[in-house]
Amino acid sequence: MFDRKKRIALICALLIAATPAVVSASEYDVTTGQTIDVVDRQESFEGNSYNITAVTQVDPEDQVTVEVEAPSDKRPTVNLLNKERRIVYSYQDDDPGPTEFQIDVGEYVDSGPGTYALVVQVENDIKSVHPLVVRGYSVSADTPESVTSGEDIEINGEFSQLGDKTYNTIEVVVAAANSDQDPINKTVKIDGTTFSATVSTDELATGSYDVYAVIRGEDSVLGRQKEILGLSSPQLLDIESEETDTAESSSSSSSGSSSGGSAPADTTEDSESETSEPPAQASLVDGPVTRSVADADPDAGGVNVEVNAGPVGQVSFDAPSDAATGEMTVSQSTATTDTFASQFGQDRVKTAVSIEVPAELADTTASVQFQLSDEDLGDTAVDDLQVVKNTAGGSQVLSSSTATENGSVIITARTPGFSEFAVIEAPSETSTTDEEESTAETTADDGGSDASGGEESDDSADESTDTNTPGFGPLVALIALLAVALSARYKR
């Protein structure tokens, strides 16, 4: 294995939206250095079932680290296909089993921004597919942190063109977490480089949702859905029950007044015994901090733990109240910071921590609240903050929302489990037109991966023009299937 196996950061744009990874055999998988989980969903094609699980978005000049899981006795081939199913890059390791390699996106993505697919194949069988969106636009979308059921959701955003491809439409997606509920897609109203949309909550149940924007191009993916040119980072939205709000208001009013009759019983002693004070804010400089997993707000649902250790405020587990047992530990080490600095750069990492929870809660979906001071932020704008979680294949960008409280920035992220976390500065949205032109000139000079001609004639170029390659017949509909699934819901 050549030394390109070193894990290099996937310099991606604001991620998360909707192109899934598809896995047809559990012992095979393909991931990149930074992926986003989506809510699992099944799609079928020609009798096979494909499980949508993750998404990757890159810029045209990025270098992508690709990790492939495979049985120890199999030698998988990994091909990067464009939307016409032409192979623009092919890789196979000399040794069987799991492998890792890197792709210089600008060198092999010869047709620019759009939808591509990493395909794992053994002999003539397709084992796994992971779509790759090369962005031609930067896009962001803002949504309120919460609305009451029955109210409309007002979504505003902005976008900018990075390449030479023209967009066709912009959509906003409201997708439920941990639910079979179908997402809502709505075309936005565009005014220059800004957009807006109003989404009714009449067809949405109460609970947590991800809201994000998708920019589609003019070209279709194999004659079906329009290709994706940009995806925004998801914003966390809670739809609350109107009955709950009314009940809380009524309870508050009745407890604060009396209209005759006997005076209420003195329950001060009982209240004090049932309600514990939140722990004092603790520094992590002198070492890890351990807290009991105790529900500080039983009426709020789930298990809500006041941590107040370093940058971590509250952790709320989506779990029954009887799961409030054991201890959780928050720590901050140089090794944890270096893990993220090696991927994103030291200057972009604002804070990094490790959170260990009891085994029974380790894979539980939860909300984690981080607090950053002005000193932590430096020159970084609040809107540029992003929360990432360390995974076996790199880092996972989490859906999050931000607020300002007592002079500090509070960023709350939804996570599908626990390990190491970091709050980072998202990549800057600079134009990549010059880089694309430079790449095009380089490709024209040395042949690159242009299968339509050129002086170089390697295996990759030969495969690119072979439309009769065994096993690739299903890919036409499969990649189109991925485009159709671009509005898949995010798994927390």
N, C-alpha and C positions, 0 to 999 in steps of 0.2 A: 504494500500500500504506500503510495507516494505521500510526501509530506504535505500535500494539500489537505490531509485529514485534519489539520488543525482547525479547531472550531473558530470561525470568524463571524463577527456580528453581521446579522442580516439588517442592513440599514434600510428600514422600511418606513413607509409613510404612516400616517394615522391609519391604523388597521381596523379591521373588524367590519365585516359586513357579511359577505354572503357567498363565497365560493368554497365548496366543501371538499374534504378529502374523502375518497371512496375506498373502502376495503372489502375485498371479496373473499379473502382467506385470512383467518385470524392469526396465523403464524407469519404473515407478511404485512409490512406496513412501511410507509415512506413519510418522513417528516422533514422539515427544514429547520434551520437554526432558530427560527422564531415562528411559532404558530399560534393560532387562536382557536380554542375549542368552540364548537357550535352544538346546539341541542341535537342529540342523535335522532336521525330519521332514516327510514328505510326506503330505498327506491329499487325497482326491479327492472331487469332488461334481459330478454331472451332466456327467461327461466332462472337467471342469477339474481341474487339480492345484493345490493350495494349499500353499505352503511356510511352515511355522511357524518364526519366527525370534526374536521378542522379546516382552516383557511390560511393562506399566505398571500401577502401583497408585497411587491418589491418595486424599486425604481430601476430604470433602464441601465444604470451604471453599477448596480449592486453586484456583490459576490455572494452567492447562496451556498450555504453548507447543507448538503442533503444526506440524511441518515436513513439507511434501509435495514429493516428487520427481515431476516430470512432464516430458514432452517440451516443447520450447520453443514448439511450435505448438498445444498443447492447453491448454484451460481446464478443469481438473478442479473438480468440486463435491465438497465434503467434508461429510458428514452425520454427526451423532452420534445413534446409535439406542439405544433402551432394549431390554430383553429381549423386549418385545412388538413389536419392529421399528418402533416409532413414532419419527419424526424429532423430536428435541427441540432440535436446533440444526443450522443449515445455513450454509455459507460458500462463496463463490466470489469469487476475486480478479478485478479488472478486466483484468489482464494475463495472457496465457498463460504456461505454464512453471512452474517451481518457485515455491512460495509458502509463507508462514509467517503464522500468526495465533494468537490466544489465546482460550481458552474459560474463563470463570469457572464452575467446576464447580457451585458452589452455586446459581448462577442458572438453570442449564439441566438439571441432573440432578434432575428434579422428583419422582422416586419414591425418592430416597434411595440408601443403599448397595446394591451389587449389581453385575451384569455388564452393561457397555455396549460399544458398538463404534463406532470411527471408520471410516467407509466412504468411499473415494475412488471417484468415478464419473465417467466421461466419456460424455456422452449417455446411452445405456441400458446401458452396460457397466460392471460392477463391476471395478475394477482392483486395489484393495488394501483390506485390512481390518485394523484394529489394535484389539484389545479393550482396554477400560478397566475396571479393577476399582476401584470406589469402596468403600473399606473401612468396615465397621460394627464391626469388632473389631480390636484390636491383639493380636498373637500372637507368641510367641517359642518357639523349640525348641532344646534343648541336646543335643549328642551327643558321644561320645568322639572324640578326634582320630584314633584308629586302633583296629582290632580285628584279631585273627588269624582267618583263614578257618576256619569251623567254630564260632566263638563267636557269641553273640547280640549284637545292637546294642541297648543300652538308651537310650531317648530320653525325655527329660522336658521339659515346657514349661509355660507359663502364658499366660493370655489375659485380656482385659478388654473389656467392652462399651462401645462409643463412641456408638452410636445407639440407636434403638428397635426394630431388627429382632432377632428371636430366631434363634439358630443351630440347625441341625438335627444336624449331625455335625461332628467334627473328625478329620482324617486326617493321618498323616505319610507322606511320600513319600521313598523312597530311590532316587535317579536317577543313573545312570552318566554320566560325561563321556566324549566321544569314543568312543561305542560304540553299537551297534544294540540293545543289551540293553534289554528293557522295564523300566520303573521298577516298584518295588514300592510299593503303596498299602496302608496298614493303619489301620483305625479305632482310635482311642485309648481308654484308660480315663480317665474324667473324675472328678475329686474337687474339687468347688467350682470354683475358677478355675485349677486346675492339671490336668495330664494326663500320662499316661505310656504307653509302648508298647514292646514287645519284638519286634524283627525278626530273624528267622533269616538267617544268611549262607549257608545251604546252597545257595540258588539264585543266589547272587551271585558273580561272578568277582572275582579280586583286581584292585585298581586304586582309582582315586579316584571318590568319589561326593559328590553334594550331598544333604543331608537338610534337609527343611523341612516346615512344617505348613500345612494348608489348612483354613479354617473355611467350611463350607457352610451356606447358609440353608435355610429351609423352602420357598421358592418355586423352581419349576423354570424353567430357561431354555428356553422354548418346548417344554415338556412332556418334556424329556430330563433331563440332569444337573442337580442342584441348583446354584443360583448360588453364586458365591464372595463371601464377606463379609470375608475377611481372609487374608493370606498372610504367612508369616514369612520372615525373611532366611535364606538357605541356610547351613548349616554344613558345612564340609569334613570328609569322613571318608575314611580310607584303609583298605582291606581288604588285609591283608598275608598272604603265603603262609606256611603253617605249615612247609613244607619249608625255605623260606628262613631262617626264624627258627632252626630246628633246625640247619641247616648252619652258620649264623653262630656259634651257641653251641658246636657241636662244634669248629669251627675255632679259636675262642677258647680252648677247653680244651686242645686239642692243642698250640697254640703256647705255652701257659703252663706245660707240664709235660713231663717226659721219663721214660720207664720203662726206661732201659737203652739199650744200643747206643751208637753213636758220637754225639758231640755235634753238634747242628745247626751247619751252616756259618754263619760270620759274614757276615751280609748287611746289616750296619749301613750300610756305605758305599752299597750299592745302594739301600736304602730311603730314605736321605737324598736321594739324587739324584732319586728318583722322586716323593717327597712334598715339596711346597713348603709353606712356612709361609703361613698366610693373611695377607693384607695388613693392616697396622695400620689402626685406625679413623681415617678422614680426615674433617675438617670440610668442609662445602660453603660456609662463610662467605666464603672467599677465592676461590671460583670453582668451576667444574666439576671433577669427578674422573673420570679415565679408567682403566679396568681391562681387562686382556686377558681374552678369553673363553676361560678355561682350566678344564678339568674338575678340580675339587678332590677328587672322590670317584667315580672310575670304576666302583667296585663297586655304587654305588647306582642306576645306570641314569640315562639322560638326560645333560644337561650341567649340572653344578652349579658355579656361579661364586661364589666368596667375594668380595663387593663391599666391604662395610664402609665405605660412604661416606654420611655424614649419617645419615638414619634407615634407609637400605637396608642390610640384612644380606646375605643370600644370594639369588641368583636361580637357579632351577632350570628349565632348558628341557626340554620334552618332545621331545627331538631325539637323533639318534644321536651317538655320541662324536666322529665325524669332523666334526661341525658346529662343534666348538669351535675356531673361528678368528675373527680380527678383534678389535675392541675395542668396549666399551660405555662410555657416558658418563652420569654422573648429575649433575644440576645442580639448583639451587634458586634461583629468582628471584622477585622481586615480581610479575612478570607471571603466573607459574604460580600463585602463591597467589591473586592477584586473580581468575583464571579460576574458581576454585572458590568464593571468597568471594562473588562476584557471584551465584552460584546458591544457596548454602547459608547465607551470612552469615559474617562474619569470625570470630565467636566459636566457630562449630562446626568450623572447619578447624583440625585439630591439627598437621598437617604436610602439605606438598605438594612433590612433586619431579617432574622430567622425566627419563625414562630412555630413552636412545637406544641401539639395538643394531644389529649388522650387518644389512644389508638382507635377507639370507637367513633371519634369525631374527625379523624385525619382526612377522610374523603368526603366530609359533609360540606355542602354548599353553605357559604357564609358571607357576610359583609364585614369588611375590615376597614376601620377608620384610621387614617393617618393625619397627623397634624404637623405642618411645616411653618417655620418662622420666616420673617423677611431675610434673615441671615441664610437660612437653608435655601431660599429661592434665588438669592442673588439677583441677576438681571433677567431671570426666566419669568415669562408671563404666566399667569395662573392658567390660562387657556391652553398652554403648551405642556401641561403636566400629564403624565401617563403612568399607570401602575402596571408593573410586570411581575410575573411569578416564575421562578426558576423551575424548569422541567428537565426530564432526561434528555430531551432533544434540543434544548436551548432555552428560550424564554417565551412565555405566553402573555400577551397583552390582555389585561382585564378591563371589563366595562367599568366605568367609574363616573362619579359626579363630584363637583367641587362647590365649596361654599366658603365664605369668609366669616370668621367668628372671633371676636375679641382681638382683632389685629392679626390673627393667624389664619392660614389657609387649611381648611379641612377637606381632604379628598377621600371619598368612600368608594371602595372597590368591591366588586362581587367576585368571589373565587370559588372554584369547584373543589378545592382541597388546600392543604397547607404544606409549605416548605419555606423557601427564602423569597422575600419580596423586595422590590425597590420602587421608589418613585423617581422617574426619570424625566428629562426634557425630551419631548418628541422631536423628530428630525425637522430641520428647517425646510420651509417650502420654497426652495430656490428653483429657478428654471433649469431644466435639463436639456434644453434645445441644443446648446453648444456641444454637450457631451454626445448627444445622439448623432449630430452631424459628423463629429470626429470619429465616432464608432462606424458610421456608414462609410466614411472615406477609408478607414483601416480595413474594413471588410472587403471593400472593392479592390484595394491594393493587393491583399494577400489571399484572396479567395474566400477566407473565413469559412462559414458554413452555408454559403449561398449555393443551393442545389441547382439553380437555373444556369449556372455557368461558372467561369473562373478557372484559374490554373490549378488550384489544389483539388485533388481527387482522393479524399480519404474515405474511410469506412462510413463515417457519419454522413458525408455528402452522398455516397452511393445509396445508403439506406433512405436518405431523404426523398429520393425520386422513385423509390420502389413502392408503388401503391398496392402491390399484390403481396406484401410481406405477410406470411402466415400469422394468424392471431390478431391482426389489426382491423379486421372487418367490423367487429363490434364497436371500435373506437369512435366511429363517426357518430353513432347515436349516443355513445357514452359521454363524450365531451359535450355534446348538446344537452344531455341530461344534467351535466354539471352546471351549465349556464342557466337552465331552468330552475335549478335549486339555489341560485345565487341569493335568494332572500330567505335562506334557512335561518332558524332562530338560534341565538347564542346560548351555549351551555355555560352556566355560571361557574 
